[in-house]
Structure formats: C-alpha cells, structure tokens
Amino acid sequence: MSKILIIDDEQDILDLLSYNLKREGYSILTAKDGLKGKELVDSSNPDLIILDLMLPEIDGLALCRILRSDPKTAAIPILMLTAKGEELDKVIGLEMGADDYVTKPFSVREIVARLKALLRRAKSEGATKDSYSFGSLSIDMSTHEVNVKDKKVTLSPLEFRLLKFFVTHLDRVYSRDQLLDRVWGDDAYVEPRTVDVHVRRLREKIEPEGALIKTVRGVGYRFSPDKKGEDF
C-alpha cells in the first residue's frame, strides 16, 4: 500500500483528498503547514507528496527545495498544487523540483490519475547493471547514483529519468514533444516548456558537464560526449 502525504492548509482539501485516496487503497497522512509536513516526511518516509504552493510556516516552494536538497528525501515524487494558475508559478514549482503540478480547482479523478502515473514511473525505474562515464560525470543505473568530480549529485526522479534517457541515446536529436513522450510518458499533463525547465536544472546540477546536453535550435536537444562542439 503506497503512503501519500498531503500538505495543504485548507481542511476541505485535506478531507476531500483523504477520503477519495483512501477509497483508492492508499494510506494517507496529512499536514496543514510546511513545518509539520517536513516533520512527517522525516518520520514516515511517504511514497509521494501532494504539496500545496501556499502554506504557513514553510511555503510549498521552500519545502520542495528543502526536500530535493536532502538525499534522504530527494527521490520522493512531488505533485504540487497551485491556486494561482499562472505560468510563472508552474515553472517556479518545477524549478524547485516538483515532478508535476495541478491547478486549483481540480477534479479528484485528475489528482488520482497524476499520482498513479508518478508512482508507476517511480516504481518502474528499473535497476540495470550499466554505468556510464563522461568526463567528470558518472552515472550508476543500478543505484541511481550520479557523481560529478567524485561528489554525489542529488537529482529528482524526473531529472534522473531525463539524464538516463540522454545517456542511452547519444548524439540523437529529440524534440521537446518527443522527450515529453519518452521521458514524461503518456500520462504527463505538461507543456513543452517544461522540458526546457528540467534541462536547465539538469545542466546546472551536472556542471561542468552540463555542456554535454546541447540545444539544437528550433528542434530540441541532444546529448553528445563532445561537449566542445557548439549548439546549432
């Protein structure tokens, strides 16, 4: 039984999601502020977090950043809720490490579909015996461990999937829509711009090897071991 932590300061939202997700067979924990939410993450190790953007004590963006910076919680899928519905808020949420977002008001069916997709993708991160090395960057597919200059780099599950896809498809150009299909999957409810956000975050995290991920202007991205080559 997957354990879902819902962090939202609106009791109606907590009650609605708790009731319906329990009916789906999930174990549910709830918190009404970011501080309590962080405590529950540390003590209960949930399989997925539904996180509101606007929270007392610690807001959703700050909490997301804290969780992603801690190796113990970095791999937990995060579904962010936002009431604003503005593109900037969605992008910022993704930049802080959220795996997906839903804009309020939402349907319960949409929430269920998205969290099932996130849990399914997290579970299907199949371990392999392959390892890859490009300059100071090393990736161990069996442990999901990424190192740069012998220092561990913490990636979100989605960032790791993106990097894994790139390193297993060297020198091939993929459009944003193709990456959404191959990495995010058919259950993704995101826009092509989402790809740009995650590619930028991934490049920053694996510096100085971020140049391995090259922008092919007007087309998309490719991963090339020759980082000296210029984007085109």
ABEGO torsion letter per residue (X at the ends): XBBBBBBBABAAAAAAAAAAAAAAGBBBBBBABAAAAAAAAAAAGBABBBBBABBBGBBAAAAAAAAAABAAAAABBBBBBBAAGBAAAAAAAAAAGBABBBBOBBBAAAAAAAAAAAAAAAAABBBBABBBBBEABBBBAAAGBBBBGGBBBBBBAAAAAAAAAAAABBGBBBBAAAAAAAAAEAABBBBAAAAAAAAAAAAAAAOAAAAABBBBBGAEBBBBABAABBBX
